[in-house]
């Protein structure tokens, strides 16, 4: 195909895709609300997977199930010269919903507090729109692989399943979006280079003989030792790691004892270690465990430390960001592109980008003039206009090719 013919084919396909997303938008919103009302935890996304399978099959697409939950669908050329991947994550969080929305979670203690319901429907909308111009994709030798990935919220996450399954084999470029409730709906945050941080899980268990609080000198004061772990280990890391790496160890779960006058025999702390610098993250192996053991040594307790390596930073490829930039400007206008900074959030899309260039975009979900919400909280409310924006963005970025 000549360059002029390819340009005309792409322009026609782009216009058709945008029209199809607009036509689908009421249905996409309804699907998102259904997914939001029925959230599923990591590797339990059976209902979500079945919904996707039914919807995509009805549109004439052949599916490939992933080993546990989730699936893959390919659109376009069977032997492509270029293959682009669009990735969505399916899982919810063990967080009770308190948004008050009429389609709030019907599952006790579980909700879509990170916007994965939006990500899923956005890629679904892009897939359906791209299927409507499959002839143009085939004519260009372009294939689009939509990956509906489970278990992004756990460490290690479902990206490893995707890689082990070979879903990234032959992919030339990959795109994903992530909801950002700190920027307005109608805008998309883009940056070249690191956009997220490395993120690990740190699990500390202390054990001792236990005893009476009147005689801490005759036993091991385990609660005091655990408090030292909570406060001192982050301080130790701040002096053992380059401060420019942006390392941050924050505890999210702490448990020890059940009575005021009993020194417990066990205590537990679970947290996340986040590091902006990938090289420093790779060098940290063993340091957390050493710091915990050194801190508790004077208190005669035994420490078990499980430092689970999670995800490296997402590093956005410049050419992939340029494709997203063109897509945003083409679909939403020049004003829709806004700068964004690297955050300490973790995202296992980073594993998919270890050998394949790609980019993650921050999808504005705050209603202009409305409240600013926080991710991973039960009161998260998403401006639903972001659903169409994300579907258009991903579909047009895929048409941009590799």
Secondary structure, 3 states (H helix, E strand, C coil): CCHHHHHHHHHHHHHHHHHHHHHHHHHHHHHHHHHHHCCCCCCCCHHHHHHHHHHHHHCCCCEEECCCCCEEEEEECCCCCEEEEEEEECCCECCCCCCCCCCCCCCCCCECCCCHHHHHHHHHHHHHHHHCCHHHHHHHCEEEEEEEECCCCCCCCCHHHHHHHCCCCCCCEEEEEEEEEEEECCCEEECCEECCCEEEEEEEEEECCCEEHHHHHHCCCHHHHHHHHHHHHHHHHHHHCCHHHCCEEEEEEEEECCCCCEECCEEEEEEEEEECCHHHHHHCCCHHHHHHHHHHHHHCCEEEEEEEEEECCCEECHHHHHHHHHHHHHHHCHHHEEECCCCCCCCCHHHHCCCCCEEEEEEEEECCCCCCCCCCCCCCCCCCHHHHHHHHHHHHHHHCCC
